[in-house]
Amino acid sequence: MKRVALLILIFSIFPLLFSFAQNSKYTLNINSNGIEKSLTLGYDPFATDEIDTALGEINLPAYVLNQFDARFRLFDTTLSTYRDFRFGCGGGFSIHVLEWKYGNNIIITGGKLVDDNFYSLSILNPKNGDYLATYEWEDSVYFNIPNEFDKLVIYAATNIPLSYPSYKINSIKQGELIPAGSSKLLTWTLNLGFPGYTDITLSTDNGESWSYIAQDLPHSQASFDWSISNINSNQCIIRVGDYPCIYDEIGTFYVYQGNLPQLYPIFIPFSLRNGNNEIINLTAGLHPLATSGLDTALGETVHNFEPIGIFDAAFRYMNSYPDPDQYSRKDIQFGHHLVYGSRWFYFHVQPSPDSIVIFEASLPPNIYIEIEYLKQLPYGSIPERKYLGSGNISYQLPKSSLFLYNAFNLDFFFDNVLPVELLSFKGSAIGNEVHLEWTTATETNNHGFEVQKRISYSNFTTIGFVKGAGTKNNLTNYSFTDKNDVPGEYFYRLKQIDYDGSYKYSNTIEVEINYPNKFDLVQNYPNPFNPSTKITYTIPAVGTSLMKFVQLKVYDVLGNEIATLIDEYKPAGKYEIAFSASNGLASGVYYYQLKVGEFIQTRKMIFLK
């Protein structure tokens, strides 16, 4: 019987005496009855969580039947490798999965930890987190795996240095607007000198490519007068330091040409719902007047959490540190509609006893979202990241992530967002009518919406106009009804028009009106009536022809014909027609009759003056 075992390794490396090694690695030997496999794990400043071929990582083929082998399995993937490096500058924190097949009497060995700047390594029970063995600084690793285990957790750590060099850029903030052709004094602080120099680099394409502004500046220099070239980009990032290990970067910001652009806020409402359908509404957003503090003028107010066991959630008010009790249901950061790139919003969740929390949002076009959280394991927690996309989103947070006051990180990516934020646009068919509804999150200078419609491959035509709200910073709901459509498929879109005449189109939605399946003559409304009423009837799609000859007539109590309302061919569908008795009819009882082929139906109505 073949056995498969998983070994999960968690380690962090910091040399006891601080050094600036660009990478660190450690070798584990996995031995089964004299057959040994050597695996290398470690850190590199250019490593990722995928297969890094430049670092010697190779995706291995399937196991050979009945031949012992051991390898790293990349977490939550089918990829495996003999070398597994993770991002780090001389150290870090990461998880590695070690698996093997077709072996027994497994022994794990390794050299002295101190030789590779490892301080300690502990082997834990993955089910309850109990320590099975611990090795320290001068020790070599030797562990004979008990047969009862098919996986283990290995935790390695070192003493963290009392100080670590770090840069902090002080003169630019994310979302800032800077005119092209001007000069900007860049300032920064460095808390600790180290061997090397300071470089300043600029990216105008959100980090895809970089160019030097200045090179090899001494550590004693803490400012630089940047002469900005004639560029035009809202995807600028500035980087100061010794990349990739000791540096700071700020971005994105906007270097613009010409006049200062008008800036508009962005508001993104979303909700959290538990199993009892209790809903908590939160709002993230960007605003040109926002600060890093609590902006009460923008609706940010302190929120106090309910007692434990009651469903609650709020954003962490970051400037409250170290006070843990400052939260708000709204988090508006400095920014505007021209911001490009990612922004992080942090919120805490206090689940109800059912531990059901569903994240729901309807994101406008050009805004995308990822969510990151800590997943609880018996021996600790690991970060997980989930891409949720754009548009209508409904995502249940994993129960393993819901421990007391757990923090969830929302990473919003903004890609040239337009000032009028259309959160939703939907349509539904009711009889022969199509009801359109849409909602905006914010509006700036919004004159209104042209409602446009097309059939099949025809061109869009305007069928109506709905006046806009001008400028608003909260949700606005709109609706429009397209009446007297025959059954078929219809396509609708909105043309949003600003006061200055500029416009943009919404996404196109499709609505289908189905054919009725039976004849029906509905009771008139209102009834009794004075002087007019409405009569509704339906014609099904039966027989070989969709066109039917329809007669709808009104009679008095003696059977005399009073009025002919319909006397023509009509396609299948639902119809409504008005009848007025203002032409001298006396009060009393009247009858209206629908006749289509052999189908005849009559109803009574009352006219009261």
N, C-alpha and C positions, 0 to 999 in steps of 0.2 A: 504494500500500500504506500503510495507516494505521499509525502508530507510537504505542505507549503507553509512557511513561517514568515511573518512580517516583523521587522525590527524598525521601530520609529525612534529616530535620534533627534534630540533637541539640544543644541549647544550654543554657547556664546563665548567669544574669545576676547579677552583684553589682557595684554601682557602686564605682568606685575610691575615691571619697569616700563614706562611708556616708550613705545617705538612707533615708527611710521612705516612699517612694512606694508607694501601694497597688497599682499595676499598672505594667507596662512593656510596650511593644509595638514591633515593628519591621516595616517594609514591604519586601517583596520584589517586584520587577517582573519578570515573565516575558514575554519578547518573542520573537515569531516573525514575521520578515519585516515588521516595522512594526506588527503587531498585538500590543498589550500588555495583560496582565492583572496587576492589583495585588492581592496577597494580604497579609494581616496576621496575624502570629503574636505571641504574647506571654504574659504572666502576669496573673492576677487572683486575689485572695484567695478569690473565690467561684466560680472556674472548676472544671470537672470534665473528665474524659476523654471526655465525651459531647457532643452538640450543646447548647450553652448559648444559648438564644434570648435570654435577658436580656442577654447580652453581644454580641448582634448576629450570632450564628452561626445560619445557616440551612442545612438539608439541601437540597442542590441536586438538581434533576431530572437525567435522563440527558443525556449529551452530544448536541448537535445534529450530525447527520452532516456531515462535511467542514468543520466550523467550528472553528477553533482555540479551545481553552479550557484553562485551568489551574486547579487547585483543590487544596485539602488533602483527603487521604483519611484519615479516622480509622483508626488502626491496627487491623488485623484486623477491620474492619467494611466494610459497603458504603456507609457514610455519607460525604458529601463536603461541603465548605464553603469559602468564601472567607476566613473568619476562623477561626482556631484558637487559643483561649486555654487555657492550663493553669494549674493551681493554683500560686500563688506570691505572695509579698509583695515586690514590686519585683524579683523574680528567681526563679530556680529551675533545675530540670533537667527536660527533657521530650523527647519524640520526636514529630516531625511528618513525615508522608508527603505529598510534593508530586507530583502527577501531571498530565500534559497529554496531549491528543490532537489529531491533525490539524494538526501543526506541524512545522517543521524550522528549522535554523539558530537553535536556541534560545540566548538570552542571558539570564543572570540579573544583575540590577543592584539596588543598594540604596544609600541615603544613607550619610553618615558614621556610623560605628559610635558614636563618642563622643556624637553628638547624642541617641542613645537609650540611653546608658550601657552600650553593648556595648563590650567591650575587644578581642576578637579573633573572627574567623570563618574557619574553615578548611573547604576542600572536599576530601573524601576519596574514594578509590576504594572502592566498597562490597565488592569481591571480596577485597581484601587489606589494606585500611586505609591504603594509602599516601596521603600528602598530595599533592594536585594543585595547590592554591593556598591561600595564607593572607593574610588581611587584618587589620590591627591598628588600634586606637583611632581615629586620624585618617583612616584609609583609607575610601574608598567601595568598595562591592562591584561588581565587573564580571567576569563569567566567561562565556566562550564555550564551551559544552558540546561537547566532541569528539563526532563522530558515532559513535564506537565505544561510547559509554555510552548506556544507557537508564534509568539511575538513578544518583544520587549521594548521598553522605552529607555533610551540613554540620554542623560542630561549632563552636559559639560559646561563648566563656567570658570572664570578667573576673577581675581580681584579687579575691580574697576578703578582706573586711575583717578586720583583726586581732581585732576584738571585735564582738559582736552582742548586743543586749539579749535576755535570756531570764529567765523566771520559773521558780521551782521551789517547788512546794508541799511543805511539810515535815511537816504535822500530821495528814494523813489518808492512809491507804493503801487500795489496792483490796481490796474484800471486807470492810472493817472494819464492825463493828456499832455503831451509836450510838443510844441511847434517845431517843425523841421527847420533846419538852418540856424537854430538858436544854440546856446551853450547851456550846459547843465553841470553844476558842481556835484560830483559823486562823492559821498562820504560813507565811511564804514568804520567799524571797530573790529579789532582782533584781540582776543583776551589773552593769548599766549603765543609767544614766538616759537618758531620751529624751523628746521632746515628747509630752505626753499625760498620762493619769491611769490609775489602777488601778481596775478594776471587779471585783466578785465576783458571780457568777451561779450559780444552782442549777437543775438539771433533775432531775425525779423520774420521768421516763419515758424514760430512756436517750437523752437528747439530742433528743427530738422537740420539746420546748418548754422555754423558759428563763424564769426570773424573777430580778430583782435582789435580792441580799442587801445590797449596798453599792455606791455609785457615786462616781466622781470622787475617790477617795482619792489623796493626794499620794504620790509615789514614795518619800518618806522613811518612809512608814508600811509596816511589814512584818508586821503582825498585826491581827486583828479578832476580837472576841468575838461569836461567832454564836449567837444565841438560836434554837434549833431549834423550829419549829412542830410541831403535833400531826399529823404525817404518818406514813404507813406504806408504805414502798416499798423494794424491794431493787434499784431501778433509778436510784439517785441518782448524779449527777455534779456535782462542784464545779469551777468555772472561775475563775481569778484572772489578771487582766492586761488587755491592750487587744486584745480579739478583733476580727478574725480572724488578726492577724499575730504579735502578741507576747503570749503567754499560756502558762499551763500548766493542765492539768486532770487530775483524779483521779476515777476511777470504773470500774466502779460500786461503790457501797457501800450498806449497808442501814441505813435509819432505821426502827426498829421501835417498836411500841407494846406495853405490857404487860411480861411477864417475858422475860428473855433466852432466845431460842430455843436448843434443843440443836443443835449443829453436827456434821455428819458429813463425813468425807473422801470424795473422788471419785478413783478410779484408772482410768486409761484405757490399757490395753495395746494396742500395735500392733506390727507387724513389717515388716521390709524383707527382700525375697527377691531373690537374683540368678538368673542363667540356669542355674546348677548346683543350684538349689533349696537353697542355703545360706541360712539364716534368721538374722536378727539381731532379737532382741526388745527393744523399748524400752517404757518406761512413762512417760506424762505424768500429772499429777494435781494435785489441790488438797488441802490439809490444814490444819486450824486451827492446828497447831503448827509449820508450815513457816516457814523463814526465807529470806532472800535468799542465804544461804551454802549450804555443802554439809551437808545434814542426814543424817548417817550413821545416826541413830536411825530414820529413815524409809526407809532402804535406799539412799540416795545414796552412791556410792563413786566414787573417781577411776578413770577408764578410760584406759588407754594405747593409742593406736592401733597397729594392726599395721603392718608395713613396707608401703611403697607397692606396689600391685599385689594386695594381699590385701583382700578385701571386709571393710569395717568401717563402723561408724556409731556416733554417740553424741551426746548433748546437749552443747551448750557450757555450761560452768559459768561464768556471766556475771561473777561476782565475781572471776574469775581474771585479768581484764584488768590489765596488758598481756601476761601470760603466756599464750601461745597453746596450751599443751599440757594444760589442765585440762578434762577432759570426764567425763561420767557417762552410764551407760545409763538412768538414771532421773532425771526432773526433777519434783520436787514443789514447787509454789509455795504461798504462803499463800492460803488460801481454804477453801471448804466448799460443801455442797450448795445453800445459799441464794444463791450467787453468780449474778448475771445479767449477761450480756454476754460480751465477747470476752476471751480470754487468749492470749498468744503464747508459743509454745515453739519454741526454735531448736535444730536438730540439723545435724550435718555428716555427709556421706557420702563415703567413700572407695570408689569403685566397683572391681569386679574388671575384668579386661581386656575382658570382653564388654559392659561398660557397660550392663548390664541391671539395673535396680533397680525392684522392684515394691512399692509401699506397700499394705499390707493391714491392715484394721481392722474391727472389728465394734462400732460405737458404740451405746450404749444410747439409748432415746428421749430427746428433749429436749437432745441434744448434736449439734452440727453442726460441720463442719470445712471450712476452705479451706486450700490450700497455696500458698505463694509462693516463687519461686526466681528466680535470674538465668539468662537464656537467652543463651548465647554467640553473638555475631555476629562477622564478620571485623574489624569496627572497634570492638569493645567488647562490652558486654553490656546487656541491657534486663531490667527486672523483668516477670515474668508471674505471674498469679494464677489459680488454678483452684478452682472450688467443687466439693467432693466429696460434700457432703450428710451423711446420717446412715445408720444401719443397717450392712449389710455393704458394704465398700468394697474395691475392688481397682483400683489406678491405677499405671500404669507411668510413672515419671518420664522426661521427655524426655531423650534422650541429649545434646542440646545444653546441658543444665543440669548435666551431670556432669563438672565439672573438679575438680582436686585440692582437697579440703577445702571443697567448695562448701557454703554454708549454705542450708538449707531452713527456712522459717518456717511453722509450723502455727498457724493461727488457729482455736481452739476457741471456739464460741459456746454458752454454757450458758443454758438456758431453763427455770428452775424444776425442776432435777433432783431426783429422789426418792432417799432414802437407800439403798434396795436397788437396785443397778445391774444390771439384767438385760441381759447382753451379747448373748445369742442364745437363740432358742427355735425348735426345729425338730422335725419328725416324719417318720417313714418307715414304710411298710407292708411287712411281711414275712409273707406268707401272710395269715392272718386276724387278725394282730396289728398294732397300731400302737405303735411305739416312739417315745416322746417324750424329748427331751434338751434341757436348758437350762443356761446358765452365768451365774453372777453375778460381777461384778468386785469389789464390796464389799457387805457386809451389816451392818446395825445393828439390833439388837433384832428379828431376823427369826424369828418363831415357825415359819413354814413356808408351804407352798403347797398350796392346794386345786387339784386337777386337774379342770377342768370340760369338758364335752363336749355338743355338740348335733348333731342331724341336720337338714339342710335348714333350714326356717324354724321349728323347734321352739325351746323355751327351753333355756338351758344348765342342765345338772344336774351335780352333783359326783359323780365316779366314784372319787376317791381323794385321799389326803393324803400329802405328802412333808415330813418334818420339816426345818426350816431349820437353818442353822449358827449362829444367834444373831448374834454380831458378829464379823466377819472383815474383814481388809484385803487379802485376796488372792483369786485365782480359786477358785470352787467349782463343781463339776459335779454335775448332778442328772439322774435318769432315771426314767421310769415307763412301764410296758407296759399297754396296754389290750387285753385278750385276747378272743377269740371274737367278733370283729365279722364281720358278713356283708358282702359286697361293696357298695360305695357310697361316697358322699362324707361325710366327717365333719369337724367343726370343733372345735378345742380352744383353750382359753385357761387361764392360770394366775391364781389369786387369791392374791396375796402378802399374808400377815397378820402384823402386828407383835404383840409381846407385849401391847401395850395395846389390842388389838382393832381398830386402824385397818388399813385394807387398800387395795389398788389392784389393777387388772387389767392383765395383759400384753396385747400385741397378739394377735389371733386368727389361727391358722394352719389351713390346710385340708390334709387327707390323704385320698387316694383309695385304696380297696382294690379292685383289679380282679378280675373274675370269672375263675376258672381256665378253661383252654381244653381240658382233658382229664381223664378219670377217672384216679385214682391211689390205690393203697393202699400206704403206706410201710411199710418194715420196722419192727417194733416196737422200742422202746428203753426200757430196756436189754434185751439178749438175749444169753445166757440171763438170766433174771430171778428174783427171790425177794423178796417175794411178789407185787410188782406191776410193771406195765410200762405204757407209753403207746403207743397206736395212732393214727396220723395218716392221714387220707384226704381226698381232694378230689373235689368234684362240679362239673362244668362247667355253664355256661349253654348248654345245647343244647335244640333242640326249641322248642315254642311255650310251654312253661310253665317258670318258674324253680323251681317246687317239684317235687321228686322224692321217690318213696317209696324209703326207704333201709333196708336190712337189713344189720346187721353181727353175725355170730354166731361162736361159738367151738366147735370140735369136737375130739374125741379122735382117736387114730389109727384107730379102728374106724368113724369117721363118726358117732358119737353126739354129739348136740348137748349142749354143756356149759353155755353161757350165751348169752343174747341181749343184746347191748350196745345196738343201735339197731334200732327197728322202728317208723318213723314218717316223715312227710313232712318234707323239709328243703330250704331254698333252696340255690342254688349257692354254693359257698364251700369253704374249707379248715377241717377240724375235727380235734380231738384228744380222745381219750377214754381213760380209765384202765381197765385190767383187773386184778383182784386174784385170785390163786389161793389165798388164805388160808382158803377155805371147805372144806378137806379134800381138795383135789386131790392126787394122787400126782405125784411128780417124773416128767418125761418130755416127749415131744413132743406139741404141740397145734397145731391149725390155726385161723386166723381168716379168715373169708370176707366180702367186701363184695359185695352184690348190689343193683344199681340198674337196674331194667328189664331189658334184655338184657345189661347189663354184669355180669360176674362175675369177681372176682379173689381168689385165695387165697394166703396166705403161712404159713410155718411158724415156730413159736416154741418155745423150750425153757424149761421150768420146772425149776429145780434148788433143792431145799431145802438 
